[in-house]
Amino acid sequence: MNLIVIIVATLVAGIGSVWLAALLLKVGVRNGSGGVNPQHLLSLAAGALLATAFMHLLPEAFESRIEPALLFAVLLFGLVFFFLLDKAELWHHGHEHHHGGEADAHAGHDHGHAHGHGHGHDHGHDNTPRTGGWAVLTGDSVHCFGDGILIASAFTADIRLGLVAAIAVLAHEIPHHIGDLVVLRQSSANQRAALVKVSLAGTMTTLGGIAGWWLVDQLHSWLPYFLVLAGSSFVYVALADLIPQLQKRLPARQTAAQILWLAAGIVLVTGVSRLAHGEHGHDHGHGDPGHGEHGHVHKD
């Protein structure tokens, strides 16, 4: 049953986020009035990611009997690791676009890089190179595969963690898939083909979920480390990728809207967590020596 739930959740997070992004593009994603403000989506995603990491994934990992200093070291390693991935992707894009005569345009905006697991997003900027469609899809596929592993790790620990992780991934993937779709539509006149391609990349989330389910089950005692790495990924994406895009001088009304949407992301994750967990509480049996390995997990 656990594997079936992981497959369903990763399908919803991976492909559902693509279709929601396409729907928002159809409705109209605009910076002004009359459409869906992308700043609101980014705020919502940032709140959901931070809440998932700090209120669920990290506390779950620290409930194990592993030395906290070691888990903090893993957290630090994860943050540095994702930073280095970002730097590698920036170098790759800068080198690639330099030969196309568009390096200056690409470097001119504040978010032409990949996040987390090598995910290339340009968020619909008009100066996006038209030849980068396959590069975007490749980076998107790798990132989605990594998301699937993180979701599976959370589900293996607790179904509540899995649900909130899937919701967080869904929320933060929507604005990024909007960028993917815009890039592919610029490189191809067939809008339906762009949707199909990004959806296929989204299916990698499910493959990552299956791989993660098998990997975590084989390395059962490593589950707290997987949860900390998942938390570090969510924290890095929120603080290094999403929130910097919100750090702009805005009127008081728009600033308040950003804060409200950020809070909405936190409330969303908290609400989903409580609904998923219901009245059963969060009892892990702290007196059980096997608690550090989360011995309540079963493989079906």
N, C-alpha and C positions, 0 to 999 in steps of 0.2 A: 504493500500500500504506500509506503514511504516514497518509493521510486515513482509511482504513478502521480502522487501529489507534486513531486519535484518536476516531473515532465510538464504537467498542466501549468504550474506556476511559472516555469521558465518560458513556456510558449506564450503565456499572457504577457510576461515582462518583455520578452524579446520581440515578438511579432505585434503584440497589442500596442506597444509604444510606437512602432512604425506607423500603424494604421491611425492611431490618434494624432500623430504628427502630420500625416497626410490630410486628415480631417481639419486640423487647425489651419493648415496652409490653404485649404479650400475655403474655409470660413474667412480667413484673412488674418495674418499675423502682422500687426503694424505697431509702430512706435507711438502713433497718435491715437486719437479716438476712433471709434467705429470698428475696431477689430480686437483681436486677442493680443495683449501686450506681452512680448517675449520676456520683459523684465519680471513680470508676475510669475511666469513659468520657471524662470531661473531661481527666483526667491523661494517658490514652493519646493523645488527640487533640492535646494541647499538646506532648507529646514528639515526635509524628510531624511536626507543623508546624515546630517549631524545628529538628529534624534535617534536614528537607527544605530549609529556607531556608539554614541555616548550613553544612551539609555537602555540598549539591548545587547548588542554584540560584545562590547567590552566588559560590561558587568557580568555577562554569562561566562566569558573566558576567565575572569578574575575570581569566579566562584570555585574554580578548580583548586587543587592543592599545589599547583605549580607556583614557584617563588614569584611574587609580583615583580621583582626587579628584572627577572628573565622575560616576563611578558612585556614589560615596558621596553626592554631592549628590542624585542620583536616588533613592537609598535614603531619604535624609532627606525629600525631597519626598513620596515614597510614604507614609511614616509620618504626616507632617502631613496629607496628603490624606485618608487613611482616618480620622484623628482628626476632621477637619472633617466628613466624612460622618456619623460617629457623632454629633457635636454637632447636625447638621441633623436627624437622625432623632429624637434626644431632644427637640429643640424641637418637631418635628412631632407626636410622640406626646403631649407635655405639653399642647400647644395643643388637640389633638383631644379628649383625654380630659377636659380641664378642663370642657368643655361637658356632658359626660356625668356629671359629679359624681364621677368616679373618679380624678382627677388625684393626690390624696393617696395612694390605695392603690397606684396605678401607680408613683409615685415612691418608695414605701416600701421596695420590695425593691431589691437591689443590682445587678440585671441585667435591667432592662426595656427594653433598648435594642437597636438593630441593630448588627451588626458588619460590618467590611469594606466591602461594597458596598451597604449599605442593607438589611440583612437583619433583619427584625423577629422577635425571639425572646423569649418569656417563660418558657420552660422549664417549662411546666406549673403555674404558680402559680394558685391557686384564684381570685385576685382579678383574673385577666385579663379584660378587657372582652369580652363575648360578641358584640359587633358588629364585632370587628376581624378577622374571617376573611379578607375580601378584601384588607385592608391587608397581612396577613401573607403571603398568596399573591403579591401584587404585589412586595413586598420580597424574598420568597424567589426569585421568578423572575428579578429583576434580579441578585441575588447569584449564583444558579446560572449565569446567562449569563456573569458575570465569571469564575467558577471555570472555565468551559469555555475561555475565552480563555487563562487562566493555564496550564491543562493542555496546550493546543495549543502554546503558546510553549515549554513544557518538552519536549514531544515533538519539536518542530522542531529543537531544539538537540541532543537525544540521546534515544534510546528509553529509556535508563535513567532519565534525569531525568523523562521523561513518566510512567513507571510509578510512581516514588516520589511524584511530585506527585499523581497520581490516587489513590494509597493515602492520602496525607495529607488530601486533600479528602474522601475517603470517611470517614476516621476522624473528622474534625472536624464533618462534616455530620450524623452519626448523632445526637449529643445535641441538636443544633439542630432536626432534623426531629422528634424526640420532642416538643419544645416546640410545633412547628407542629401536629402531630397532636392534641395535647391542646387547643390553642386552637380548632381547627376542630371537634373533637368537642363542645366546650362550646357552640359556636354552632349545631350541627346534631346531631340525634339519629341521623343515618345515619352510622355509623362507616366503612362501605365508601366512601361518597361522599367523606369526608375523606381517605381513603387515595388515591383516584383524583385528587383535586384536588392534593394535595401531589406525587404522582407526575408529574402534568402539569407542575407547576412544575419538577420535577427534570429533565424533558426539555430545559429551557432550557440545561442544561449542555452538551448535545450541539450545540444551535444555536450556543452560544458557542464550542464547539470548532471547528466548521466555519468560523465567522467569524474565529476566531483563526488557523486554518490558512491562510486566504486572506490575512489582514492581514499576518501575519509573513512570508509568502512574498513579498508585494509590497514590504514594507519590510525586506528581508533584513538590511541593515546595522544595523537597530535592534534585532536580536534580543537583544544583551546588556542593553539598557535594559528590554525586556520581562521578562527573567529577573530583573533587580533589582527591578522593580515587583512581580513575583510573590513574590519573597522578602520584600519589605517588607509585602505583604499577609499572608503567613503569620506573620511575626514580630508584626505588630500584633494579629492575631486571637488568637494564643497569649498575648501579654503583657497585652493590654488587655481581652480578652474571657474567655478560659478560665481562666488562672491566678488572676485576682482572685477567681473563684468558689471556688478551692481554698484561699485564704488565710483559713482559719478555725482557731480554737483547737480542736484535736482531740486525743484520746488518742494516746499514742505508737504504738499498733498501727495506728490509722487513718492517722496521718501516714506511717508506714513503707509502708503500702499505697499511698498516693498517690505516694510516691517510686518505688516499684517499678513502678507502672503508667506513670509518666512515663518511666522507663528503658525499659519495654517498648515504648513508642511509638518511642523512638529506635532501639532494637534492631530493631524491625519494619521501619522505613524503611531502615536499613543492610543488613539481610538481603535485603530485596526488591531493593535496588540491586545487591548482589553477585550475586544469582541472575540478575537481568536482564542484567547486563554479562558475567557468566561469565568465561571465561579470555581474552577479547579485550582486556582492559585498557582504558585510557582515553587513547588516543593521538589527539591533535588536530592533530599536526604543527605544533609551535610555530614552526618555521622558515618556515611558509607565510605570506606576507603577507596572504592572505585569511582567516587564522584569526580575525581580529576580526569577520568577518562569518559565521563558522561555515560555511565553504564546503562542508562535507560533507553539507549538507542537500539532499534532493531532493524535488521535488514530483511526485507521481504522479497 
